[in-house]
Amino acid sequence: ADPAYLAVDHEENLYVGDTLNFRVPRITPDGKAEFFVGPPPWDGEPADIDGIKWKGRFKSVNGVCVDRYKNLYVVDPVARAVKKVYNTSDNLLFTIRGDLEDADRTLLFPKYTCVDNEDGSVYVSIYGGYQKNDWDMKSETVDGHCIKRITPNGEITRFAGSGDQGKVDGPLSAAKFSFPAGIAIGPDRSIYVADSGNCCIRVIANGQVNTFAGWRYEHSIIDGPARASIFTWPHGVDVAPDGTVYVADTFNSA
Protein backbone atom coordinates (compact mmCIF):
# COMPACT_ATOMS: atom_id res chain seq x y z
CA ALA A 1 0.00 0.00 0.00
CA ASP A 2 1.40 3.38 -1.08
CA PRO A 3 4.69 2.02 -2.55
CA ALA A 4 6.26 5.43 -3.08
CA TYR A 5 10.01 4.86 -2.64
CA LEU A 6 12.45 2.87 -4.80
CA ALA A 7 16.11 1.84 -4.84
CA VAL A 8 18.13 -0.39 -7.16
CA ASP A 9 21.32 -2.30 -6.35
CA HIS A 10 24.16 -3.07 -8.76
CA GLU A 11 22.59 -6.43 -9.61
CA GLU A 12 19.38 -4.65 -10.69
CA ASN A 13 17.29 -5.86 -7.77
CA LEU A 14 14.54 -3.34 -7.02
CA TYR A 15 13.66 -2.45 -3.42
CA VAL A 16 10.26 -0.92 -2.75
CA GLY A 17 9.42 1.24 0.25
CA ASP A 18 5.91 -0.10 0.92
CA THR A 19 4.91 2.69 3.27
CA LEU A 20 1.54 1.62 4.63
CA ASN A 21 2.47 -2.06 4.89
CA PHE A 22 5.58 -1.13 6.94
CA ARG A 23 7.91 -3.33 4.90
CA VAL A 24 10.39 -3.38 2.01
CA PRO A 25 9.90 -6.16 -0.56
CA ARG A 26 12.50 -6.88 -3.24
CA ILE A 27 11.83 -7.48 -6.94
CA THR A 28 14.47 -9.48 -8.81
CA PRO A 29 15.56 -8.68 -12.40
CA ASP A 30 13.31 -11.49 -13.70
CA GLY A 31 10.25 -9.85 -12.11
CA LYS A 32 9.90 -12.06 -9.04
CA ALA A 33 8.67 -10.19 -5.95
CA GLU A 34 9.99 -11.56 -2.66
CA PHE A 35 9.79 -10.74 1.00
CA PHE A 36 12.90 -8.88 2.19
CA VAL A 37 12.45 -7.08 5.49
CA GLY A 38 9.62 -5.91 7.74
CA PRO A 39 6.50 -7.68 9.01
CA PRO A 40 5.05 -10.57 6.98
CA PRO A 41 1.65 -10.03 5.30
CA TRP A 42 -0.19 -11.89 8.05
CA ASP A 43 1.32 -9.75 10.81
CA GLY A 44 1.59 -6.23 9.48
CA GLU A 45 1.67 -4.29 12.72
CA PRO A 46 4.06 -1.30 12.83
CA ALA A 47 6.71 -1.15 15.54
CA ASP A 48 10.17 0.24 16.22
CA ILE A 49 12.10 -3.02 16.65
CA ASP A 50 15.54 -4.17 15.52
CA GLY A 51 15.92 -7.82 14.57
CA ILE A 52 16.30 -10.34 11.77
CA LYS A 53 14.03 -10.52 8.71
CA TRP A 54 10.35 -10.38 9.73
CA LYS A 55 11.23 -9.76 13.40
CA GLY A 56 12.64 -6.36 12.51
CA ARG A 57 9.90 -3.75 12.30
CA PHE A 58 9.28 -0.24 11.04
CA LYS A 59 6.75 2.32 12.27
CA SER A 60 6.66 3.71 8.75
CA VAL A 61 8.75 3.55 5.60
CA ASN A 62 9.93 6.52 3.52
CA GLY A 63 13.14 6.88 1.49
CA VAL A 64 15.28 3.82 0.73
CA CYS A 65 18.77 3.43 -0.75
CA VAL A 66 21.34 0.66 -1.24
CA ASP A 67 25.12 0.78 -0.86
CA ARG A 68 27.74 -1.02 -2.95
CA TYR A 69 27.58 -4.01 -0.58
CA LYS A 70 23.79 -4.32 -1.05
CA ASN A 71 23.08 -3.12 2.48
CA LEU A 72 19.72 -1.35 2.53
CA TYR A 73 19.00 1.94 4.32
CA VAL A 74 15.43 2.88 5.23
CA VAL A 75 14.07 6.15 6.62
CA ASP A 76 11.47 5.55 9.34
CA PRO A 77 9.96 9.01 9.91
CA VAL A 78 7.62 7.97 12.72
CA ALA A 79 10.47 6.36 14.67
CA ARG A 80 12.64 9.36 13.71
CA ALA A 81 15.37 7.00 12.58
CA VAL A 82 17.38 5.61 9.71
CA LYS A 83 17.52 1.82 9.79
CA LYS A 84 20.15 -0.33 8.11
CA VAL A 85 19.34 -3.79 6.79
CA TYR A 86 22.52 -5.80 6.41
CA ASN A 87 23.04 -7.92 3.30
CA THR A 88 23.37 -11.17 5.25
CA SER A 89 21.43 -14.42 5.28
CA ASP A 90 19.24 -13.19 8.14
CA ASN A 91 18.78 -9.59 6.86
CA LEU A 92 19.51 -8.06 10.25
CA LEU A 93 17.72 -4.74 10.73
CA PHE A 94 19.57 -2.27 12.94
CA THR A 95 18.79 1.33 13.85
CA ILE A 96 21.77 3.53 13.00
CA ARG A 97 20.54 6.55 14.88
CA GLY A 98 17.18 8.00 15.82
CA ASP A 99 15.94 10.95 17.81
CA LEU A 100 16.53 11.07 21.54
CA GLU A 101 13.12 11.89 22.91
CA ASP A 102 12.82 15.36 24.51
CA ALA A 103 16.57 15.88 24.19
CA ASP A 104 17.61 15.69 20.57
CA ARG A 105 15.57 16.67 17.53
CA THR A 106 18.27 15.96 14.99
CA LEU A 107 16.15 13.53 12.96
CA LEU A 108 12.81 15.26 13.16
CA PHE A 109 10.96 14.90 9.84
CA PRO A 110 13.48 12.66 7.99
CA LYS A 111 12.32 11.94 4.44
CA TYR A 112 14.88 10.52 1.95
CA THR A 113 18.38 9.12 2.29
CA CYS A 114 21.48 8.27 0.29
CA VAL A 115 24.85 6.76 1.18
CA ASP A 116 28.37 7.74 0.19
CA ASN A 117 30.09 4.50 -0.82
CA GLU A 118 33.52 6.04 -0.33
CA ASP A 119 33.35 6.80 3.40
CA GLY A 120 30.07 5.18 4.49
CA SER A 121 28.37 8.45 5.46
CA VAL A 122 24.57 8.46 5.27
CA TYR A 123 22.80 11.67 4.25
CA VAL A 124 19.20 12.39 5.21
CA SER A 125 16.87 15.13 3.99
CA ILE A 126 14.91 16.82 6.78
CA TYR A 127 11.51 17.62 5.30
CA GLY A 128 10.29 20.43 7.52
CA GLY A 129 11.06 21.66 11.00
CA TYR A 130 9.49 22.94 14.17
CA GLN A 131 8.82 26.58 14.98
CA LYS A 132 11.19 28.48 17.24
CA ASN A 133 8.12 29.94 18.96
CA ASP A 134 5.38 27.34 19.28
CA TRP A 135 2.72 30.06 19.47
CA ASP A 136 3.87 31.78 16.28
CA MET A 137 3.63 29.61 13.16
CA LYS A 138 5.35 32.36 11.16
CA SER A 139 8.46 32.28 13.34
CA GLU A 140 11.65 30.76 11.97
CA THR A 141 12.10 27.01 12.04
CA VAL A 142 14.89 25.43 14.05
CA ASP A 143 17.13 22.62 12.79
CA GLY A 144 14.78 21.78 9.94
CA HIS A 145 14.73 22.13 6.14
CA CYS A 146 18.29 20.84 5.87
CA ILE A 147 20.50 17.86 5.08
CA LYS A 148 21.88 15.79 7.96
CA ARG A 149 24.91 13.54 7.85
CA ILE A 150 25.26 10.35 9.90
CA THR A 151 28.82 9.04 10.15
CA PRO A 152 29.57 5.29 10.29
CA ASN A 153 29.96 5.58 14.09
CA GLY A 154 26.48 7.12 14.44
CA GLU A 155 27.38 10.78 14.94
CA ILE A 156 24.85 13.22 13.48
CA THR A 157 25.65 16.70 12.23
CA ARG A 158 23.78 19.23 10.15
CA PHE A 159 25.65 18.97 6.87
CA ALA A 160 23.96 21.62 4.73
CA GLY A 161 21.37 24.25 5.50
CA SER A 162 21.02 26.84 8.24
CA GLY A 163 18.07 25.05 9.84
CA ASP A 164 15.60 27.73 8.76
CA GLN A 165 13.34 27.62 5.71
CA GLY A 166 14.21 29.69 2.65
CA LYS A 167 16.06 29.78 -0.66
CA VAL A 168 19.70 30.81 -0.30
CA ASP A 169 22.74 29.51 -2.17
CA GLY A 170 26.16 29.74 -0.56
CA PRO A 171 28.33 28.06 2.10
CA LEU A 172 26.94 24.91 3.69
CA SER A 173 25.95 26.48 7.00
CA ALA A 174 24.39 29.60 5.46
CA ALA A 175 22.38 27.97 2.66
CA LYS A 176 18.62 27.52 3.01
CA PHE A 177 16.21 24.87 1.70
CA SER A 178 12.45 24.52 1.73
CA PHE A 179 11.12 21.00 2.28
CA PRO A 180 14.13 19.14 0.80
CA ALA A 181 13.04 15.69 -0.37
CA GLY A 182 14.86 13.33 -2.74
CA ILE A 183 18.63 13.15 -2.36
CA ALA A 184 21.30 11.37 -4.43
CA ILE A 185 25.08 11.25 -4.81
CA GLY A 186 26.75 11.60 -8.18
CA PRO A 187 29.89 9.84 -9.43
CA ASP A 188 32.01 12.83 -8.35
CA ARG A 189 30.40 12.69 -4.85
CA SER A 190 28.37 15.84 -5.45
CA ILE A 191 25.03 15.61 -3.64
CA TYR A 192 21.83 16.52 -5.48
CA VAL A 193 18.70 17.53 -3.58
CA ALA A 194 15.13 17.90 -4.82
CA ASP A 195 14.33 21.15 -3.02
CA SER A 196 10.57 20.68 -3.25
CA GLY A 197 9.34 23.88 -1.63
CA ASN A 198 11.63 25.95 -3.85
CA CYS A 199 10.67 24.00 -6.98
CA CYS A 200 14.29 23.39 -7.96
CA ILE A 201 17.23 21.01 -7.76
CA ARG A 202 20.19 22.01 -5.60
CA VAL A 203 23.71 20.62 -5.74
CA ILE A 204 26.13 20.39 -2.81
CA ALA A 205 29.81 20.32 -3.75
CA ASN A 206 33.08 21.84 -2.56
CA GLY A 207 31.53 23.25 0.59
CA GLN A 208 28.85 25.17 -1.30
CA VAL A 209 25.14 24.79 -2.05
CA ASN A 210 24.09 26.00 -5.50
CA THR A 211 20.99 25.83 -7.66
CA PHE A 212 21.51 23.20 -10.34
CA ALA A 213 18.16 23.26 -12.19
CA GLY A 214 15.03 25.36 -11.92
CA TRP A 215 15.26 29.01 -11.06
CA ARG A 216 12.14 30.24 -9.34
CA TYR A 217 9.16 29.18 -7.29
CA GLU A 218 6.36 28.85 -9.82
CA HIS A 219 3.75 26.16 -10.34
CA SER A 220 4.51 25.51 -14.00
CA ILE A 221 6.45 23.21 -16.30
CA ILE A 222 9.05 24.59 -18.68
CA ASP A 223 11.74 22.56 -20.45
CA GLY A 224 15.05 24.01 -21.59
CA PRO A 225 18.50 24.66 -20.13
CA ALA A 226 18.77 23.48 -16.52
CA ARG A 227 18.77 26.94 -14.94
CA ALA A 228 15.90 28.15 -17.16
CA SER A 229 13.62 25.16 -16.55
CA ILE A 230 10.72 25.20 -14.08
CA PHE A 231 9.50 22.36 -11.85
CA THR A 232 6.50 22.06 -9.57
CA TRP A 233 7.31 20.53 -6.20
CA PRO A 234 9.89 17.93 -7.40
CA HIS A 235 10.35 15.04 -4.99
CA GLY A 236 12.57 12.34 -6.48
CA VAL A 237 16.10 12.73 -7.83
CA ASP A 238 18.74 10.24 -8.96
CA VAL A 239 22.08 10.35 -10.74
CA ALA A 240 23.27 7.88 -13.38
CA PRO A 241 26.87 6.60 -13.48
CA ASP A 242 27.60 9.07 -16.29
CA GLY A 243 26.44 11.99 -14.14
CA THR A 244 23.06 12.51 -15.81
CA VAL A 245 20.52 13.77 -13.24
CA TYR A 246 16.93 12.49 -13.35
CA VAL A 247 14.08 14.27 -11.55
CA ALA A 248 10.56 13.21 -10.59
CA ASP A 249 8.63 16.46 -11.11
CA THR A 250 5.87 15.38 -8.76
CA PHE A 251 3.12 17.95 -9.15
CA ASN A 252 3.61 18.02 -12.92
CA SER A 253 3.31 14.22 -13.07
CA ALA A 254 6.49 14.19 -15.13
N, C-alpha and C positions, 0 to 999 in steps of 0.2 A: 504494500500500500504506500503510495507516494514515493516511488523510487526515483529520487531527484538527483542523486550524486553518483558519479562514476569515476573509476580509475582503471588503468590498464597496466599490466606488468610487461616485462620484456619478452615473455612467451605468449603474449596476446591473450592472456586470461583477463576477463572483464569482471570487476568487482562493483557491486551495486549497493549503494547506501539505501536500504529499504526502510525509510524513516519510521513509518507508523507500525511496522512489524518488528522494529527494534533489532534488526539483524542485518548481516551483510552476506548475501549469497554470491557465488562465483559462477561465471559462465565461461566454459572452455572454448577454445577456437572452433571446435566442431559443433558448437551450439548447445552443449549439454549444461543445464543449470544444476548446480549442486550446493548443498548446505556447506557453509564455510565457518561462520562464527555468529554467535548470538543464540537466542532461545529457539528451540525447534518449533515447528508449526503448531504442535499440540500443547505448547506451554509458552505462549507468547507474552508473558508478563514482563514489563520493564523493571529493571533494577540496576543498581550501581555495584556490580560484583566482578572482581577479577577471577579468572579460572580458565580451565581448558574447554575448548570447543563450546558445546551448548551450555556448560556451566557458567561461562563468562557471560555477563549481561550488560546491556546498555539501557539508559533511561530514555535516550533518543539517539538518532543517527543523523548527522549532517555530513560535512565534507569528508572525503576519503582520498588517500593517496598510497602509493606503493613505492618502496625503495628498491635499489638494485638487487637486494637479497630476497626480494618478494615478501618482506615484512610489510604488513598493512597498518596504516595509521587512520584512526577514526575520531572525528570530533563528536563528542557527546555534550551538546549545549546545556541540557538539563542538569547533568552531573557536573557541568563546568570543568570539563576535562578533555584531554586528548588520550586516547587509548591505543596501545600498540599490540598488534596481533602477530606473534612470532611465526615465521615460516618453519614450523616444526611439525612433527607427526601429530601432536596434540593441540596445535593452534592455540598456544597459551595467550590469553588476553591479559594485559597488564597496564594499569593506569600510569602514564608517564608523570603527569602532574595535573592536579585540579585545583580549584579554589580552596582556600582555607576559610571556612565559614566565619563570618564576622571579623576576619582579620586580614584577609588578602583578597582583593577583587581582580587579580591579574588575569583571570580567564573568564571574566564576565562577558557574556554574549559571544563566545567563539563560534565561528561559522565554517570556514574552509581551512585546509591545511596543505602544506607541501613539505618535502624533505630535501635537504641538500645532501646528495650522495657523497660529497667530498669530505665533509666533516661531521655528518650525522645530525646537524641542527634541524629542528622542526620549526616551521614558521606557521603562525596561526593568524587569520584575519579576525579582528574584533568588530563585530557588526552592531555597533551602537555603543552606548555608555550610560552612565547614570548622572543625574544632574548634581552639580555642586551644591545647589540649594534645593532641597526636596520640595519646598513650597513654590518654587519658581521654575516652571518648565522651560522658560526661555533662558535660564542661566546656563553657563558653559558646562559641558560635560567633563568628567574627570576620568582619565585613563581608559577612554573608549575611542572608537573610530581610529584604530591604529593597527599595526602589525606587531605581534609578539614573537619572540624567539625563545625556544626551549632548547637548552644545550643537552648533550647526551647524558650529563649527570643530573638533569632535572631542574637546572636553574632557569628562571624566567626573567627576561628583561623586555622592556618596550624597545623594539628594534627600529621602527619608523613611525612617525606621527607624534604630534605634541600631546595627544590625549583629548583634544578638543575637536569638535566638528568644524569642517571648513574646506576650502580648496586653496592650498598654498603649496607651491613647489619650493624646493630648497634643501638645506641640510636635513639629515634624518630627524633630528629632535625638533626642528621647527616646522616641518611639513605638516599639512593637515589633509585628512581624508573625510569622506562622508559615507558611512555604511559600506566600508570595503568588504567585498565578498570573495569571489574566486581568486586564487593565488597560485602561481606556477613559477618554476625556475627554468631559465633558459640554459643552453649549452655553455654559455660564458658565465653562468651563475648570477646573471641579472635576474631580479625578481619582478614579475609582472602581476599587477593587482587590478581586478575589475572594481573600480571605484564607483559603485552603483549610484550613490546619491549625487555624485558629480557627473554622471553620465559619460565617463571616460575611462581610459586605461592608463594606469600610471606604471612607471618603471623605476625600480630601485637599483642603483649601481654606483659604485665609487663614492659611497657616502652621501649620495644625493637622491632626492625623489623628484622625478620629472614627469610631465604629461607626455605619454607615448602616442596616444590616439584619442580623437575626440577633443573638442576645444571649448565647449560651453554646455551649460545645463539647459537643455531644450528637449522636449518630448517630440522627437522627430527621427527620421532616418535619412541620412545622406551618405552616399558612397563617395570615394575620392581619395586623395592623399590622406595619410593617417591623421595628421593634425587638422585637416579640414573636414573630416568625417564627423557625423553626429550619431550617437547611440541613445537609447532610452532604457535606463536602468539595467545595464549589462551585469550579469551575475557570474557566468562561467568564463574561464580563460585557461588556455593551455598553450604550450610551446613545443613545436616539433623539433626533432634533432637538428634540422637545418636552420633553426632559429625563427621559422615562420610562426607568428602568433595567431591563434584562433580565439574568437570571442563569441560567447552566447549572448546575443543582444536580446535580453529576456522580454522586455515589454514590446519589442518590435517583432517578436516571434521569428527571429532570424539568427 
